[in-house]
């Protein structure tokens, strides 16, 4: 009976290890090739409603997948206390091969039940009129001296889509995130004024180009540190990267598109470069034109990461309000293929993060709003969040495999010992001489 129970335990341990390997992120769709946008595999499906009374609730720290049609206004619900700052972002993903126009985009806003708007942000395609993932966020921040959106209770997140009649009518997919900002150590000691000036001189990144392939979504963004990074990008493709930027640090980024010998046709807004913050709020963007010669575009100089940046009215300054992973995305216009072919062009990203890290204003664990030693290691190795999670899973599988193997070895050892004991002759009773049985006791049957 004990042997059967041990055998069951070994089998379950081995099965668990095998199942863990089978469930590794990305393996289920690897044979189908990469998707146009790689959604976070942890995203739960949820659909917004056109009336706020029926809106589904979003939970802090969670990721969701939804969709929105042209002209729709969709509600989602939050339950907030009276002290926590909350952020909800939306990444809008138009269908690959579709058509968008100037001004097409989404607006994300957060509102209380009296429909008072706490904040809003718009993400639009602008003059780069080609489909690509665009991100925006809205937040409820409890500011000293303000009575707007300060009470605890139910709040609504409203996502609105606007598209021109000439644009593709297909629904856009949405990737939604809800993050709660940690409490600060001493709110009264924090500056209440926005920064007035900062360094605008773009520093030279470390010499030596290294190859690093971008991901197909925020979750798959390749990690970068200061340096010159080489990649390739095909027409219509978007590549994602992420850079750890700590408190007090400043990020500079430039994208360079290589030359082509196939044409000299001029294309305005051929490549779009964008930067988003750790909560997936939009920070800045820029575009470059292309005529077959190498060309580059850089983000505007941004302020060092500081808590007080949130008090600035300029959205690019306000968005530099917390430390963590900052996301760079680069998209090459599908129109490039019409004159330069479908083959990928060389892409170089020049990234430089300057200044020493400063102390965090938060108390306790800052979650995604921090830069850890592990983050810096990931930036050196180039691993994405997906790859880092896969490595953790493999370590668990390896540990489970070692544990299962140990149990199996111990179990086999126990069975062997038990079998040997059963095969050993019965001990000689007291009084027996020379190992012979006493008178009247027959020899044991063999």
Secondary structure as GFF3:
##gff-version 3
##sequence-region A 1 446
A	DSSP	alpha_helix	2	22	.	.	.	ID=ss1
A	DSSP	three_ten_helix	30	32	.	.	.	ID=ss2
A	DSSP	beta_strand	44	45	.	.	.	ID=ss3
A	DSSP	three_ten_helix	52	54	.	.	.	ID=ss4
A	DSSP	beta_strand	56	57	.	.	.	ID=ss5
A	DSSP	beta_strand	62	68	.	.	.	ID=ss6
A	DSSP	beta_strand	73	80	.	.	.	ID=ss7
A	DSSP	beta_strand	85	93	.	.	.	ID=ss8
A	DSSP	beta_strand	105	112	.	.	.	ID=ss9
A	DSSP	beta_strand	117	124	.	.	.	ID=ss10
A	DSSP	beta_strand	134	140	.	.	.	ID=ss11
A	DSSP	beta_strand	153	162	.	.	.	ID=ss12
A	DSSP	beta_strand	172	181	.	.	.	ID=ss13
A	DSSP	three_ten_helix	187	189	.	.	.	ID=ss14
A	DSSP	beta_strand	209	211	.	.	.	ID=ss15
A	DSSP	three_ten_helix	218	220	.	.	.	ID=ss16
A	DSSP	beta_strand	222	224	.	.	.	ID=ss17
A	DSSP	beta_strand	227	233	.	.	.	ID=ss18
A	DSSP	beta_strand	238	245	.	.	.	ID=ss19
A	DSSP	beta_strand	250	257	.	.	.	ID=ss20
A	DSSP	beta_strand	267	276	.	.	.	ID=ss21
A	DSSP	beta_strand	282	290	.	.	.	ID=ss22
A	DSSP	beta_strand	295	298	.	.	.	ID=ss23
A	DSSP	three_ten_helix	307	311	.	.	.	ID=ss24
A	DSSP	alpha_helix	315	318	.	.	.	ID=ss25
A	DSSP	beta_strand	324	332	.	.	.	ID=ss26
A	DSSP	alpha_helix	336	340	.	.	.	ID=ss27
A	DSSP	beta_strand	345	354	.	.	.	ID=ss28
A	DSSP	alpha_helix	373	381	.	.	.	ID=ss29
A	DSSP	alpha_helix	385	423	.	.	.	ID=ss30
###
